[in-house]
Amino acid sequence: MWELFQDGRESVMPTAVTYASVINLFAKTQRHDKAEHYLQELEKKYDELEYECLRPNTICFNACLSSFSKASSKDEALKAESILERMQERSDDTFLKPDSFTLTNVISAWANSNNPERAEAILNTMQAMYENGDVAMKPTTVSFGAVLHAWARAGNIERAEKIVEHMESLMHLEGFEEMRPNAVIYNILINCCARCGSPSAVKKAQGILDKMRKYKDAGYTLASPNIITYNSMLSALHRSGEDAYPEACKILQEIEMARTLDPSMTPTNVTYTTFLRILAKSKVPNKSIIAERILAEMEINPNDHKLFPNNLTYDAVLKVCGSLIAPDSSLQRHALVLAIKTITKMQQLPHIIPTSFTYKEFFTTLSKLTKGEELLKLIEKSFDDCTRAGVLDDKILGVLIKTTPKVFLQKLLKLDTNTNLHSVSIKDLPQNWSCNAKRSVTMKSQRTNEQIVHNTGRRKIKR
């Protein structure tokens, strides 16, 4: 456009609006280097030409800063703050003054770069400016949510709680009514408790959930529990180290009751997978029957990607089968059959990839639920599947050494009969047996296409 303008076509001269659009485009694709480049070019062009239509404004700077709001390093956060300083240097320009969006982007940059102290310091400055009469600096729940998320990610429950308590105290003051915490804020706090995983943290999470229930009953729907609330609560129960099955059942029942009135309150594969993990830790004798029933419900509609089982779900089912402690032989047989069906299904489904963890759980389950010739045949077949997939690792090897007859395992591993199995590592075996062993599947990667509320209050698709 500048070339055309220089050739005499004045109608195509770029303006601040043009630059704002370009900067915003790069910001949305997280190309903060390009976004900043065009912001600097705009500033330079305005200083050189002094055309009013090129005057940089708050919109241009905020668009650039939004690209730094998801910063992952201290350098990027420092860059965001330097852009803020450039705005402040031009603060005599009425078209270029920092506002709440400006500072919230800088707060988010520091929060996402794991520096909650700096993020909170800027938030305090922002609040002080608003209290001193700068109405453009009014903090929002997104501003507080960014700082809260930073403390939650750091595992600091005390500081996270203080942020929420501060919001609750502010909402009663004139001008701060919008600071009333919503479900996003309380969900972050529950998730912080889940990260800590201690029994005391679980009690705090339950207290927060009770508060949200009361808000719901009082008609404050913005703070009502949602499926993310319940998923976080289940996660807290799972990490508590205690038998949380009875409480987890209550959570599922509450979800089902809420579902009758609110279609959005639909359990996801995250809900049921976490519940299965809690079930695995329980002492329920018929846990494999319960797991099979849950799995059947999840598999009803293969096109429902939010609900259909994923890697972690099937791994959790194997964990349930392997944790069975019932002396009843029929229950043991049921668990064994379910485990075999589960891993067979994992090998056949196109979107499922059995990992090293999968086979470790399966071999462990086999050793607990069967023996003799049947055990050896199942181990032989599964070992062949495991090595052909290239996911054999030292943990699987350790399970096999503990549970498999020495001579049989030496033959399976193609080792000499004089080999000391306890000295064998994965490096001593064919490389193709373990070429994919480092591949893993996390809960985060399995949340594809699940729409959630972003930790700072924005909406996004987590992939």
HELIX and SHEET records of a PDB file:
HELIX    1   1 TRP A    2  GLN A    6  1                                   5    
HELIX    2   2 GLU A   10  VAL A   12  5                                   3    
HELIX    3   3 ALA A   16  LYS A   28  1                                  13    
HELIX    4   4 HIS A   32  LEU A   49  1                                  18    
HELIX    5   5 GLU A   52  LEU A   54  5                                   3    
HELIX    6   6 THR A   58  PHE A   68  1                                  11    
HELIX    7   7 LYS A   74  GLU A   89  1                                  16    
HELIX    8   8 SER A  100  ASN A  112  1                                  13    
HELIX    9   9 PRO A  116  GLU A  131  1                                  16    
HELIX   10  10 VAL A  135  MET A  137  5                                   3    
HELIX   11  11 THR A  141  ARG A  153  1                                  13    
HELIX   12  12 ILE A  157  LEU A  170  1                                  14    
HELIX   13  13 GLU A  177  MET A  179  5                                   3    
HELIX   14  14 ALA A  183  CYS A  196  1                                  14    
HELIX   15  15 PRO A  199  ASP A  217  1                                  19    
HELIX   16  16 THR A  221  ALA A  223  5                                   3    
HELIX   17  17 ILE A  227  ARG A  239  1                                  13    
HELIX   18  18 TYR A  245  ARG A  259  1                                  15    
HELIX   19  19 ASN A  269  LYS A  281  1                                  13    
HELIX   20  20 LYS A  287  MET A  298  1                                  12    
HELIX   21  21 ASN A  311  GLY A  322  1                                  12    
HELIX   22  22 SER A  329  GLN A  348  1                                  20    
HELIX   23  23 SER A  356  LEU A  369  1                                  14    
HELIX   24  24 GLY A  372  ALA A  389  1                                  18    
HELIX   25  25 ASP A  394  THR A  403  1                                  10    
HELIX   26  26 LYS A  406  LEU A  412  1                                   7    
HELIX   27  27 LEU A  421  SER A  423  5                                   3    
HELIX   28  28 ILE A  426  ASP A  428  5                                   3    
HELIX   29  29 GLN A  431  TRP A  433  5                                   3    
SHEET    1   A 2 GLU A 450  VAL A 453  0                                        
SHEET    2   A 2 ARG A 459  LYS A 462 -1                                        
END                                                                             
